[in-house]
């Protein structure tokens, strides 16, 4: 059997497809459900139960979601962060809705497992006026400036703030010399003009920030400030104390804005003719290895009258990776996007998102229309899906994962069941799956003829799972993908079966899908289970 499997792997050749293979994760807001759809537009998995806004998938395959905890204070306010496993079991339920702060809009998972949250600070109107806000523009009882918190989970319902940034620490105003933060706005592009835009705040929601993303390569955060029609870049390498000042961190600027783009009039260096962003959402860094790596994609909601656009911009940085003011224009560049997608009829006046995919295509969520679609660099639509019921979709994400494990640890002394969930495209219905594992690791993997690499090193476990499927401890480790694009399998470990020498070792597992012709058409992500005492 091992020989036949390896022959099948060798025969597999990747197909050149215009659309990026993968599943799509999103939440139809009005349906109180989070869904994964496949390339055929079929729902292959869902998590019911809450009025969700932003959703993401963690490294271990858990669902992370922001939930509307009570009556919305302003559009986009949520108040609760939840994490659920693939079976829908709640593993973290954190409320951030009190007299000091309120969670809202977007969430971002960090490589260390912590979560970045968008939060408004509940401050009084008097505090806003003392900071330099024109009283005529703040009739509300409260003033709600933006903050970013990094939260570390400490328990099933608790979390610790391990880093924070507050826009209230980085203000400038030229309205009242007797109040705080007085100065020349145009001389301080790293600070935010508390009186821009000059709009009356009836509920105190000043910035209405609606999206954020993190770039691990540079350790900085991009934020969408919708009311300012800008995206902001801040330095995450600071301590929380440094982030409250104008010095410190890898760039020496503390928590001041490193860069801002979209509307130079917001910092007193432009006119309406210079504005390029209009009520934008969802700035995202393009990941390393992807076409345009390091650039930022943005959903520009009001690109034209009744027409949206997705744009890609390149950060102008110097040799020290620090963004700079263009000497000719005296504003932050770039002068124009390096890529723009728009077309007649493409319009979502609010919410929405865009994400660069590995093949260079872009996944777009036109949220007001409940539409997800994928376009090539040339602007050709190669995948199109509209949610069938009336709803709204805040964002959409590509999901590369196909295999989930019920746990990431197993006690050798106690034993237990390792349960696996397989979720694939329904076009794979009827294909045969093999669950395969190894204690010998994933690198360099097993090199097969034709330069095909199975991401498992050969050891007794791998040989046993190939030659003895569905026997003894291997439960449904070989089977067929069902009509919903799913399957379930398990490895049952009796107490004491595994030797103590394996304590601390990882069991790495993947699945391989084989079609009716005997070709391997998919090898899943690797899941890892660590052996404990």
N, C-alpha and C positions, 0 to 999 in steps of 0.2 A: 504493500500500500504506500509506503514511503516513497518508493521508486516512482510509482504512478503519479503521486502528488507532485514530486519534483519535476517530472516530465511535463505535467500540466503547467507548472509555474514557468518552465522554460519556454513553452509554446505561447504564453500570453504576450501580446504586443499591445501597447496603449493605443487607443483610438484617438485620432485628432478630432475633437469636438469643438464647436464654436462656443457652447455654453460650458461654464465651469461645473464639473460634477460636484454634487454636494446637496445637503439638506439646508432648509431655511427656517430660522427661528424668529418668531414674532408673536405679538400679543394683540389680538383684536380687542381694543379697549372696551367696547360696549358689550362684549360677550363674556367678560369675566373668565377668560381662559388664555393660556399660553399654548401655542401650537408649533409643531414642526411639520413642514410640508416637504414633499420630495419634488423631483424634477417634473413629475406628471401633475403636480398640483394636488396630490392626495395627502390627507393628514395621516402621518405615520406615528405620531405620538402627541399627547396633550397633557397639560396639568390644569385641572379646573380649579375654580374656587374663589378668586379674588379679582377686584378691580385693579388691574395691573397697568403700569405705564412702561418703564424701561425694563428690559430683560437682557440677561447675558448667561453664558455657559462657562462654568469654572473649569479649571484644568482637569479635575477629576470627573467631570461630566454632570455636576450638580447644576440646577437651575438657580440663578440669582435674579431676584425681581424686586422692583419698587412697587409698593401697594398703597392705594389711597386709604389712609387709616381712619379718616373722619371726613366731615364736610370740607371741601376744598376751600382754602383761604384765598387762593388765586389760581388761575388755570395752571396745571402742572404740579401743584403741591401734592405730596403723597404722605409722608410721615412714618412709613414702615418699610424695613428691609427684611426680605425673607430669602432663605436658602432651602431648596428641596432636592431630595435625591430623585433618581429616575423613576422610582415607584410612587412619587408624590408625598413621601414622608418629610415632614418639616424638621429640619436640622438646625435652623437659626431663625429667630423671630425677634427682631430688634426694632423697638419703637423710638423714633427721633421726632417727637412732636410734644413740645412742652413750652413753658413760658419764656425760655431762652432761645430756642431754635426750632426750625421746621425743615425737614428734608423735602426735596422737590426734584422733579424732572429726572435727571440722568444718574447712572451709576457706572463705575469703571473698576474692573478687577485688576489688581496689580500683580506682578510676577511673584511677590512674596506671599500672596494669598490674602492680603488686606484689600479693603475696598475704599475707593474714593467716592465720596458723596457730595452732592450739591445741597447746600443748606443756606437758608436765610437766617440772619440774626434778628431776633425781636428786639429792636431798640425803639425808644420813644421818639415822637416827633421833635421834642425839645432837644434830644441828642443830635438829631439830624440838622436842626437849625443851628445848634452850637458848632457843628462841624462845617457850617457854611452854606447849608441849603437855604434857598430863597423861601421864606415862610409862605409866600403865595403859591408856591409849587408843592407844598406839603400840608394840605388841610387834614390829612389822615391822622389818627391818633398815634399810629406806629410808623416807623421807618424800617424797611426790611432790606438792608444791603446784603450782598452775596458773600458766601464763605465756602471754602472747600475743606472737608474733613477726611482724614485717612483713619479708617476704623479697623481695628483688629478684633476678631471674635474671641471672647473670653468665656463664653458659655452659651447654652441654648437660647437664652433671651438677653444676653449682655454683650457689650463691646466696649473697647477702650480707644479713645482718641489718641493716636500716636503721632499725628502731625496735623497742623491746621494753618489755614491762610484766610485772612479777612480783608475784604476790599476797604473796609472802614479805616484800615491802617495806611492806606495809600491814596489819599485824596488831595485834591487841589481845588481852589475856588478863587474867583476874582470878584465876588459879589459884595462881601462885607469884610472890611479890614479889621473889624473888631472881633471877628470870629476866628476859629481855628482854621488852619490849612490855607490861609490867604497867600496868594502869589500870582505870578503870570502863568496862565494855563499853558501857553505855547512853549514856555521854557521848561516844562516838566512833562514830556511825553510818557514817562514811566508812571505817572500818577493819573488818577481818574477824576475828571471834572464832576463834582457833586451836583452841579446844576445843568448837566447835559444828559439827555435832552431836556429842554425847558418845557416839560409836560407836568400837568397837575397829577399828583399821585393820590388817588382816592383811597387806595388800600395800602399804600406804602411800598408797593412792589416796584423798586427802582430799576434794577438791572435786568430783571426777568431773564437771567441766564438759563439756558435750556439744553446745553450739551457740553460734555468734556471728554477728553481722551488723554492717554498717557503714552509718552515715548520713552521706553526703557534705554534706548541707545544714548539719549542725552539727559535723561532724568528731568524732563520738564513736562508741564501740563498745558494743554490748550483748552480754552473755555470759550463758549459762544455767549456773548452778551447781546441779547436780541434788542434790548431797548437802545443800546448804543450803536447798533448795526455794525458790530465789530467782533473779531475773534482776538482773544488775549492769550499771551504766552507767559507763564510764570515758572519760576525755578523751584523744583521739588527737592533739590540737593540741600536746601537750607534746613536748619532746625526750626521748630515752631517759633522760638524766640527771634531768630533771624528773620523769619518770614513776616514778622510784625514790624520790621525796620526797613531801612533803605540800604543796608550793607550786609555782607555775609553770603555764604553759599558759594558754589563753584564759580559763579559769574560775578560775585562781589556786589550784587545789587539787592540782596535781601529779597523781600517780597514785592518789590516794584515790578511793573510789567516789563518783561524783556523785549517784547515786540507786540504790536497790535496792528490789525489790518482790516480794511473794509470801509472806513469812514474817517479820514484824517480831520474832518471838522470837529470830531469829538475831542481832539486834543489841540484845537485852535490853530491847525496848520493847513486847513483846506477849506473848500467851499462845497456846496451840494454837487457841483460838477465832478468832484473827485470821488464821490461815494460809489463803491462797487458791491457792497453787501446790503441786503434789504430784508430784515426780519429772518435772518438765516438760522439754520439748525445744524446740529451734528457734525462738528469738525472732527475728522479722524486722521491720524497719522497712517500713512501707507507703510506696512510692515517691511522689515528687511527681507531682501530676496524677491520682493514683488516689483513689477514695473512701476517706476515712480517712487521707489523706497525713500522714506524720509519726507516726502511731500505731504500736504494736507488736502484732503477732499472736504468739501463743504456743500450742503444743500442750501442754495440761495433761493429762498421762497419767492421773492418778488423781483426776480431778475429783470423782467419786463412787465408791463401791465398785463395781468392775467396769464403770466407765463413764468414758470420756474426754470432753474438751471442747476446742474451739478458742475462744480468747478474744481480744478486741481491747481494748487499754488505751490511754488517752491520758495522756501524760506531763504532770504538773503542773509548769509552768515559769513563772518570773517574767519580767519585761520584758527581762532580760539572757539569757534562754534557759537559766536555771539551775534545775534541779529543787529543790524545797524541801520541808521537813517541814511537814505539816499542823498548824496550831496547836492545833486541837481534839483530834485523835487522838494527836498527838505522834509520828506515824509518817509514813513516806513514802506519799503517795497514788499512785493514786486509791483511793477507797473501794471501787470495784467496776468491772468491765469495762464498756465502752460497748456491747459486742456479745459474745454467747456463742452458739456452736452446740454442741448435744449432742442425743443421742436414744438411746432404749433400744437396746442391742445394739452401740453404737459404743464400742469399747474396744480400745486398744493399750497394754499396760502398760509398754512401753519403745519406744525409737527414735521415729520418726514426725515429721511436719512439717505446716506450713500456710503458704500464700502467697496474699496478696491479688492479684487479677487486675485488669486495666485496667477491666473492665466492672463492678466491684464484687463479683463473685463471689469465692469463696475455694477454692483448690485444696488438698485435704487428702490427706495420705498417712497411712493407718492401717497403719504399717509392719509390725506383728506379724502382720497379716492379708494382707499383700501387696496391699493395696487402695488405689487412687487414685480420688478422686471430687471433684466440684465442686458447691458449694452456693451458692445465691443468698443475699442479705442476709436474706431471709425464711426461710432454712433449707431450701429446696426443693433436692433433689438433681437436677441437670440433666445430669450426666455421671458414669458409673460404670465402673470398669475394675478387674479383679482379675487379677494375674499368674497364668498358668495352672499353673505348677509350684510346688511347695513352696519357699518362700524367705522372706527378710525384706527390707524396703526401708527404708533409713535416712532418706532424704528424697526429695522430688520437686520438679521445677522446671518452670515454663512456659517454652517456647522460642518466641520470635517470629521467629527467623531461618528463611528458606526457601532462601537462596542462599549458597553458599560458594565462595571463590576459592582456587586452589592456592598463591598467593603474594600478598604485598601490595606487591611491588616488581618492576619489569621494566627490564632494561638496554636502552636504545635501541641502543647499539652492538652488543651481543651478540644481541639479539632473544630470542625464546623463545616458549613456549606458555603462555597463560593458560587454565588448565582450571577449569571451573565445575561444581559439583555442585548439583543442584536436588533438594530433599527437601520434599515437600508431603503433604497429606492424601490418602489413597487414594480419597476421594470425588471427587478431581479427575482420576482415571485417564481418559485419553482426551482431556483438555483440551489445547489447543495452548499451548505456551509460546513466548514471544519473549524472547531475551536482548537487552537494549538498553544502550547505553553513551553517554557523553558526556565530552568534555574540558572542557566549559563549566560544569561544576559542577551542584549539585542545588538551589540556592536562587537565585531564588524558585521554580524549577521552571517547567514549562510549564502555564499556566492554560488550561484547555479550557472550552468552554461547559458550563454546569451546575455551575460551581465545582469541577470535578475537576482535581486537580493531579498531573501526572506529575512525579516528583521528579528530573527531568533537564532541563537547559536544551538547547534545540535547537542542534546544531552539525553539521558534516559527518559526524562519526562516527555520531551518532544517525540521521541521514538515510540513511547508507550501510547501517547494520544493519537498517533497516526496508525499504529498497528492494532490497537485495542479500543476503538471508539465505542461509546455506548455500553461499555462493559465495566462492572465493578464500580469504582469511584467516579468514572466518567459518565455523567448523566446527559443524554441527548447532546453530546459533543459533536455529533454529526447529524444533520437533518436537512430539512428543506425550508426555505424562506416562504412564509405564508402570504396570503393575498393582501395583507395589510403591511407587507414589507418588514415583518418582524419574525423573531424566533427567540427561544429561551433555552439556556443550557446551564449546566452546573458541574462543579467538581466537589465531591463530598469527601472530606478528609476526616477519618476516624481519629480519636485521641491516640497519640503515640505512634501513628503511622509514619510520620516523617521524623528523621533523625535530628537530634539536638544541634548537630553541626550546621543545620540550615537556619538556625535562629539568626535574625538580622539579614538574611538573604532575601532577594526579591524573586517572586514568581512573575515572569512577564508573559502576557498572553495576547494573541491576536486571533482574528478569524480570517479565513480565506474562503472566498466564494468561487464556485466552479459552475460554469453554465452547462447546458445540455450537450455541447460539443467537447466538453472536457477541458476547456480553457479556464484558467483563473482570471476572473474579471474584476476582483477587488481583494485587496488585503487591508484590513481595518487598521485603525490606530492601535497602539500598544497600551494595554492597561497593566498596572503593576500592583501586586499584592505582597506586602512585606511580612515575613514570618517572624512571629514573636514567641516568647516563652509561653 
